[in-house]
């Protein structure tokens, strides 16, 4: 940039504006990174919570299925009155 016809004050003002804009971009970038990290952390926490719920539900389903198999395998007891008649 040429300084012909521009005062020193104007050159300093323009340089300060460029510096301020660069600093503002840095601040915006840091804020954006913090926001992204917060979202990632929230997503990870939600994923872990949902996974735990799913695993607990699967475990409960397995237990219920095992109990159903056990009750199906268990010999049925006849009533005493029915066996006395026969």
N, CA, C and O of each residue as an XYZ file, in Angstrom:
344
protein
N       0.834     -1.158      0.000
C       0.000      0.000      0.000
C       0.891      1.238      0.000
O       1.869      1.323      0.743
N       0.539      2.160     -0.824
C       1.333      3.390     -0.858
C       0.777      4.370      0.143
O      -0.417      4.376      0.442
N       1.659      5.194      0.653
C       1.234      6.158      1.663
C       1.134      7.559      1.071
O       1.005      8.541      1.802
N       1.193      7.645     -0.245
C       1.138      8.946     -0.896
C      -0.257      9.552     -0.701
O      -1.260      8.952     -1.086
N      -0.306     10.700     -0.122
C      -1.544     11.417      0.061
C      -2.345     10.965      1.271
O      -3.444     11.473      1.497
N      -1.825     10.016      2.064
C      -2.534      9.526      3.243
C      -1.724      9.930      4.463
O      -0.507      9.752      4.500
N      -2.400     10.470      5.451
C      -1.696     10.917      6.652
C      -1.276      9.715      7.492
O      -1.795      8.608      7.344
N      -0.345      9.966      8.353
C       0.130      8.914      9.251
C      -0.990      8.415     10.156
O      -1.068      7.227     10.469
N      -1.847      9.330     10.568
C      -2.976      8.932     11.413
C      -3.904      7.964     10.666
O      -4.380      6.981     11.235
N      -4.149      8.254      9.399
C      -5.009      7.379      8.595
C      -4.358      6.001      8.410
O      -5.044      4.980      8.448
N      -3.062      5.975      8.213
C      -2.353      4.700      8.068
C      -2.466      3.903      9.361
O      -2.724      2.700      9.323
N      -2.274      4.558     10.510
C      -2.394      3.880     11.796
C      -3.828      3.374     12.024
O      -4.034      2.261     12.508
N      -4.808      4.208     11.667
C      -6.202      3.814     11.847
C      -6.526      2.565     11.021
O      -7.171      1.642     11.518
N      -6.083      2.536      9.771
C      -6.337      1.379      8.908
C      -5.624      0.120      9.426
O      -6.173     -0.981      9.392
N      -4.402      0.312      9.900
C      -3.658     -0.825     10.449
C      -4.358     -1.357     11.700
O      -4.454     -2.567     11.906
N      -4.845     -0.435     12.530
C      -5.556     -0.847     13.737
C      -6.841     -1.601     13.376
O      -7.180     -2.588     14.029
N      -7.546     -1.152     12.355
C      -8.754     -1.843     11.901
C      -8.441     -3.269     11.450
O      -9.170     -4.204     11.779
N      -7.358     -3.429     10.697
C      -6.963     -4.769     10.245
C      -6.625     -5.660     11.442
O      -6.998     -6.833     11.481
N      -5.922     -5.095     12.402
C      -5.560     -5.847     13.596
C      -6.810     -6.226     14.396
O      -6.938     -7.354     14.870
N      -7.723     -5.273     14.536
C      -8.955     -5.546     15.276
C      -9.778     -6.637     14.596
O     -10.332     -7.511     15.262
N      -9.856     -6.582     13.273
C     -10.606     -7.600     12.538
C      -9.963     -8.980     12.708
O     -10.665     -9.978     12.874
N      -8.645     -9.032     12.668
C      -7.951    -10.307     12.841
C      -8.191    -10.860     14.243
O      -8.415    -12.059     14.410
N      -8.145     -9.991     15.247
C      -8.395    -10.439     16.623
C      -9.836    -10.912     16.788
O     -10.095    -11.898     17.477
N     -10.773    -10.206     16.155
C     -12.170    -10.609     16.241
C     -12.382    -11.974     15.576
O     -13.158    -12.788     16.075
N     -11.704    -12.226     14.463
C     -11.795    -13.545     13.804
C     -11.256    -14.639     14.720
O     -11.815    -15.735     14.775
N     -10.181    -14.349     15.435
C      -9.631    -15.330     16.373
C     -10.630    -15.619     17.494
O     -10.846    -16.777     17.852
N     -11.232    -14.577     18.039
C     -12.216    -14.742     19.117
C     -13.410    -15.548     18.604
O     -13.893    -16.452     19.286
N     -13.883    -15.217     17.398
C     -15.013    -15.937     16.811
C     -14.666    -17.407     16.585
O     -15.495    -18.287     16.817
N     -13.444    -17.670     16.134
C     -13.015    -19.049     15.904
C     -12.974    -19.822     17.217
O     -13.407    -20.973     17.269
N     -12.462    -19.207     18.273
C     -12.416    -19.871     19.579
C     -13.814    -20.147     20.112
O     -14.072    -21.219     20.661
N     -14.716    -19.185     19.953
C     -16.095    -19.384     20.392
C     -16.757    -20.504     19.606
O     -17.508    -21.306     20.161
N     -16.475    -20.553     18.322
C     -17.034    -21.612     17.482
C     -16.516    -22.982     17.920
O     -17.276    -23.948     17.992
N     -15.225    -23.054     18.211
C     -14.655    -24.315     18.676
C     -15.258    -24.744     20.003
O     -15.528    -25.927     20.209
N     -15.469    -23.799     20.898
C     -16.078    -24.120     22.192
C     -17.502    -24.631     21.999
O     -17.921    -25.592     22.644
N     -18.238    -23.980     21.105
C     -19.608    -24.403     20.821
C     -19.622    -25.812     20.242
O     -20.430    -26.649     20.648
N     -18.736    -26.068     19.304
C     -18.656    -27.397     18.700
C     -18.303    -28.453     19.742
O     -18.882    -29.539     19.749
N     -17.357    -28.138     20.617
C     -16.952    -29.087     21.659
C     -18.108    -29.359     22.615
O     -18.326    -30.498     23.030
N     -18.843    -28.312     22.961
C     -19.998    -28.479     23.847
C     -21.033    -29.391     23.204
O     -21.598    -30.261     23.868
N     -21.282    -29.193     21.911
C     -22.245    -30.039     21.197
C     -21.754    -31.487     21.134
O     -22.535    -32.421     21.322
N     -20.459    -31.668     20.870
C     -19.906    -33.029     20.823
C     -20.054    -33.711     22.171
O     -20.432    -34.880     22.245
N     -19.752    -32.972     23.247
C     -19.876    -33.537     24.590
C     -21.321    -33.922     24.896
O     -21.582    -34.976     25.476
N     -22.256    -33.058     24.500
C     -23.673    -33.351     24.729
C     -24.106    -34.569     23.919
O     -24.835    -35.423     24.424
N     -23.661    -34.654     22.667
C     -24.001    -35.809     21.833
C     -23.421    -37.090     22.414
O     -24.085    -38.127     22.426
N     -22.188    -37.022     22.895
C     -21.553    -38.201     23.468
C     -22.277    -38.641     24.736
O     -22.483    -39.836     24.950
N     -22.661    -37.688     25.572
C     -23.385    -38.030     26.799
C     -24.734    -38.661     26.460
O     -25.148    -39.632     27.092
N     -25.412    -38.106     25.465
C     -26.704    -38.656     25.063
C     -26.527    -40.064     24.499
O     -27.318    -40.961     24.792
N     -25.488    -40.250     23.693
C     -25.228    -41.565     23.110
C     -24.950    -42.591     24.204
O     -25.465    -43.708     24.148
N     -24.146    -42.229     25.189
C     -23.835    -43.145     26.285
C     -25.078    -43.482     27.098
O     -25.271    -44.629     27.501
N     -25.929    -42.470     27.340
C     -27.158    -42.701     28.097
C     -28.091    -43.637     27.324
O     -28.651    -44.577     27.888
N     -28.249    -43.368     26.034
C     -29.134    -44.207     25.225
C     -28.590    -45.629     25.093
O     -29.358    -46.591     25.072
N     -27.278    -45.759     25.004
C     -26.677    -47.087     24.910
C     -26.919    -47.875     26.195
O     -27.243    -49.063     26.160
N     -26.759    -47.198     27.318
C     -27.003    -47.859     28.600
C     -28.464    -48.297     28.707
O     -28.754    -49.397     29.179
N     -29.372    -47.444     28.272
C     -30.787    -47.815     28.297
C     -31.069    -49.010     27.383
O     -31.807    -49.925     27.750
N     -30.468    -48.988     26.187
C     -30.674    -50.086     25.243
C     -30.126    -51.396     25.804
O     -30.775    -52.437     25.709
N     -28.941    -51.342     26.382
C     -28.351    -52.558     26.947
C     -29.186    -53.073     28.119
O     -29.364    -54.281     28.273
N     -29.693    -52.164     28.936
C     -30.539    -52.578     30.060
C     -31.827    -53.211     29.544
O     -32.302    -54.204     30.093
N     -32.383    -52.632     28.494
C     -33.610    -53.183     27.919
C     -33.349    -54.560     27.306
O     -34.154    -55.478     27.463
N     -32.227    -54.696     26.611
C     -31.880    -56.001     26.037
C     -31.687    -57.039     27.138
O     -32.134    -58.178     27.008
N     -31.027    -56.646     28.211
C     -30.794    -57.562     29.332
C     -32.117    -57.984     29.962
O     -32.306    -59.154     30.294
N     -33.028    -57.035     30.126
C     -34.343    -57.356     30.691
C     -35.099    -58.303     29.758
O     -35.789    -59.213     30.216
N     -34.965    -58.083     28.452
C     -35.609    -58.970     27.486
C     -35.038    -60.371     27.541
O     -35.775    -61.351     27.435
N     -33.726    -60.470     27.706
C     -33.088    -61.787     27.809
C     -33.544    -62.513     29.070
O     -33.799    -63.717     29.041
N     -33.645    -61.782     30.171
C     -34.091    -62.398     31.421
C     -35.534    -62.874     31.294
O     -35.880    -63.964     31.750
N     -36.368    -62.052     30.671
C     -37.766    -62.433     30.497
C     -37.876    -63.666     29.598
O     -38.690    -64.553     29.855
N     -37.070    -63.719     28.562
C     -37.089    -64.871     27.666
C     -36.598    -66.118     28.394
O     -37.153    -67.202     28.215
N     -35.569    -65.971     29.207
C     -35.052    -67.115     29.964
C     -36.095    -67.612     30.965
O     -36.257    -68.819     31.146
N     -36.792    -66.700     31.606
C     -37.839    -67.096     32.549
C     -38.985    -67.795     31.820
O     -39.562    -68.749     32.341
N     -39.313    -67.326     30.622
C     -40.381    -67.947     29.845
C     -39.993    -69.367     29.448
O     -40.827    -70.272     29.456
N     -38.735    -69.555     29.103
C     -38.258    -70.886     28.740
C     -38.297    -71.794     29.967
O     -38.701    -72.953     29.869
N     -37.883    -71.280     31.106
C     -37.882    -72.079     32.338
C     -39.300    -72.490     32.731
O     -39.534    -73.631     33.130
N     -40.231    -71.567     32.617
C     -41.611    -71.924     32.983
C     -42.195    -72.893     31.970
O     -43.031    -73.723     32.329
N     -41.779    -72.808     30.721
C     -42.277    -73.739     29.710
C     -41.692    -75.136     29.937
O     -42.358    -76.136     29.669
N     -40.467    -75.210     30.423
C     -39.807    -76.495     30.647
C     -40.265    -77.156     31.948
O     -40.200    -78.378     32.080
N     -40.716    -76.369     32.884
C     -41.097    -76.908     34.186
C     -42.299    -77.853     34.031
O     -43.241    -77.553     33.299
N     -42.254    -78.990     34.723
C     -43.384    -79.917     34.617
C     -44.620    -79.303     35.254
O     -44.560    -78.630     36.282
N     -45.727    -79.563     34.605
C     -46.977    -79.011     35.111
C     -47.495    -79.890     36.236
O     -47.454    -81.117     36.157
N     -47.968    -79.259     37.255
C     -48.504    -79.990     38.383
C     -50.006    -80.182     38.155
O     -50.728    -79.255     37.787
N     -50.439    -81.403     38.385
C     -51.868    -81.675     38.257
C     -52.533    -81.438     39.601
O     -51.932    -81.574     40.667
N     -53.752    -81.091     39.499
C     -54.499    -80.865     40.726
C     -54.778    -82.211     41.381
O     -54.938    -83.221     40.694
N     -54.833    -82.223     42.672
C     -55.056    -83.464     43.425
C     -56.429    -84.035     43.119
O     -56.576    -85.255     43.054
N     -57.409    -83.220     42.933
C     -58.787    -83.687     42.652
C     -58.833    -84.373     41.300
O     -59.518    -85.385     41.152
N     -58.143    -83.868     40.340
C     -58.175    -84.455     39.004
C     -57.465    -85.816     39.025
O     -57.898    -86.738     38.334
N     -56.412    -85.956     39.784
C     -55.698    -87.234     39.819
C     -56.451    -88.277     40.654
O     -56.301    -89.477     40.427
N     -57.243    -87.830     41.599
C     -58.000    -88.764     42.405
C     -59.156    -89.373     41.615
O     -59.520    -90.524     41.855
N     -59.719    -88.653     40.714
C     -60.813    -89.155     39.901
C     -60.302    -90.183     38.896
O     -61.002    -91.151     38.601
N     -59.124    -89.995     38.377
C     -58.621    -90.808     37.284
C     -58.007    -92.044     37.708
O     -57.542    -92.821     36.874
